[in-house]
């Protein structure tokens, strides 16, 4: 919630300055875009934990208990694999950005500061995905 509030405030300040002084604060766009990536990963983590991500369960709900449980773990395995790859490639990107000394366009800060959120929050998504799978497995046993 705090991250969304910061993004909203920064974007609002940019809009106000654009209309009042006819000059855009370019760095605000850099911040908002980077924070949006972080917010997306945090939102995915919450959705997996709560089981509120999009799902099509019409067929699975009509299957026997063993098939339902297997589908939960197949889905969890695929999700963990996806986010583990995201973490792996995110770490590779950080390594490259540090090696090359890449800085952000507007603020000229190390680009890897923004990129660091990808593997960190990717790991959080994996943890929350497993928590959600355990909860769904318990429900599927009934």
C-alpha positions as CSV (number, residue, x, y, z in Angstrom):
1,X,0.0,0.0,0.0
2,X,2.9,2.3,0.8
3,X,4.5,1.7,-2.5
4,X,1.3,2.5,-4.4
5,X,0.9,5.7,-2.3
6,X,4.5,6.8,-3.2
7,X,3.9,6.0,-6.9
8,X,0.6,8.0,-6.8
9,X,2.2,11.0,-5.1
10,X,5.2,11.1,-7.4
11,X,3.0,10.9,-10.5
12,X,0.6,13.5,-9.1
13,X,3.5,15.9,-8.5
14,X,4.7,15.4,-12.1
15,X,1.3,16.2,-13.5
16,X,0.9,19.3,-11.3
17,X,4.4,20.6,-12.3
18,X,3.7,19.9,-15.9
19,X,0.6,22.0,-15.9
20,X,1.8,24.8,-13.6
21,X,5.3,25.4,-14.9
22,X,5.0,23.6,-18.3
23,X,8.0,21.4,-17.4
24,X,7.9,17.7,-16.7
25,X,10.0,16.1,-14.0
26,X,11.5,13.3,-16.1
27,X,13.0,11.5,-13.1
28,X,9.5,10.8,-11.7
29,X,8.6,8.6,-14.7
30,X,11.8,6.6,-14.0
31,X,10.7,6.1,-10.4
32,X,7.1,5.2,-11.2
33,X,8.0,2.6,-13.9
34,X,10.6,0.9,-11.6
35,X,8.2,0.9,-8.6
36,X,5.4,-0.5,-10.8
37,X,7.5,-3.6,-11.5
38,X,8.1,-4.1,-7.8
39,X,4.4,-3.5,-7.1
40,X,3.4,-6.1,-9.7
41,X,5.6,-8.7,-8.1
42,X,4.3,-7.9,-4.6
43,X,0.7,-8.1,-5.9
44,X,1.5,-11.5,-7.4
45,X,2.8,-12.7,-4.0
46,X,-0.3,-11.6,-2.3
47,X,-2.5,-13.2,-4.9
48,X,-0.8,-16.5,-4.7
49,X,-0.9,-16.5,-0.9
50,X,-4.6,-15.7,-0.8
51,X,-5.5,-17.9,-3.8
52,X,-7.0,-15.0,-5.5
53,X,-5.2,-15.2,-8.8
54,X,-7.1,-16.0,-12.0
55,X,-8.0,-19.6,-12.3
56,X,-10.2,-21.8,-14.4
57,X,-11.4,-24.6,-12.2
58,X,-14.5,-25.8,-13.8
59,X,-12.9,-29.1,-14.9
60,X,-10.6,-29.6,-11.9
61,X,-13.5,-29.1,-9.5
62,X,-15.3,-32.0,-11.1
63,X,-12.3,-34.4,-10.9
64,X,-11.6,-36.9,-8.2
65,X,-9.7,-35.7,-5.1
66,X,-6.4,-37.2,-6.3
67,X,-6.6,-35.4,-9.6
68,X,-7.4,-32.1,-7.8
69,X,-4.4,-32.5,-5.5
70,X,-2.1,-33.4,-8.4
71,X,-3.3,-30.3,-10.4
72,X,-2.5,-28.1,-7.4
73,X,1.0,-29.4,-7.2
74,X,1.5,-29.3,-11.0
75,X,0.4,-25.7,-11.0
76,X,2.6,-24.9,-8.1
77,X,5.6,-26.6,-9.7
78,X,5.1,-24.6,-12.9
79,X,4.8,-21.4,-11.0
80,X,7.9,-22.0,-8.9
81,X,9.8,-22.9,-12.0
82,X,8.7,-19.7,-13.7
83,X,9.6,-17.5,-10.8
84,X,12.9,-19.3,-10.1
85,X,13.9,-18.6,-13.7
86,X,12.9,-14.9,-13.1
87,X,15.1,-14.8,-10.0
88,X,18.0,-16.5,-11.8
89,X,17.9,-14.1,-14.8
90,X,17.3,-11.1,-12.5
91,X,20.5,-12.0,-10.7
92,X,22.3,-12.3,-14.0
93,X,21.0,-8.9,-15.1
94,X,22.2,-7.3,-11.8
95,X,25.6,-8.9,-12.3
96,X,25.7,-7.4,-15.8
97,X,24.6,-4.0,-14.7
98,X,27.1,-3.9,-12.0
99,X,29.9,-5.1,-14.3
100,X,29.1,-2.5,-16.9
101,X,28.4,0.3,-14.4
102,X,25.0,1.0,-15.9
103,X,23.2,4.0,-14.4
104,X,19.6,5.1,-14.7
105,X,18.8,7.7,-17.4
106,X,17.3,10.5,-15.2
107,X,18.8,10.1,-11.8
108,X,22.1,8.5,-12.8
109,X,21.9,6.0,-9.9
110,X,23.1,2.4,-10.4
111,X,20.5,0.6,-12.4
112,X,20.8,-2.5,-10.4
113,X,19.2,-0.7,-7.5
114,X,15.9,-0.9,-9.4
115,X,16.6,-4.4,-10.8
116,X,17.3,-5.8,-7.3
117,X,13.6,-5.9,-6.6
118,X,13.1,-8.6,-9.2
119,X,15.0,-11.4,-7.5
120,X,14.1,-10.3,-4.0
121,X,10.3,-10.1,-4.7
122,X,10.6,-13.1,-7.0
123,X,11.7,-15.2,-4.0
124,X,8.8,-13.8,-2.0
125,X,6.4,-14.9,-4.8
126,X,7.9,-18.4,-4.6
127,X,7.3,-18.6,-0.8
128,X,3.8,-17.2,-1.1
129,X,3.1,-19.6,-4.0
130,X,4.1,-22.6,-1.9
131,X,2.0,-21.3,1.0
132,X,-1.0,-21.0,-1.3
133,X,-0.4,-24.4,-2.8
134,X,-0.4,-25.9,0.7
135,X,-3.6,-24.2,1.5
136,X,-5.2,-25.4,-1.7
137,X,-4.0,-28.9,-1.1
138,X,-5.6,-29.0,2.3
139,X,-8.9,-27.8,0.7
140,X,-8.6,-30.4,-2.1
141,X,-8.2,-33.2,0.5
142,X,-11.8,-32.6,1.7
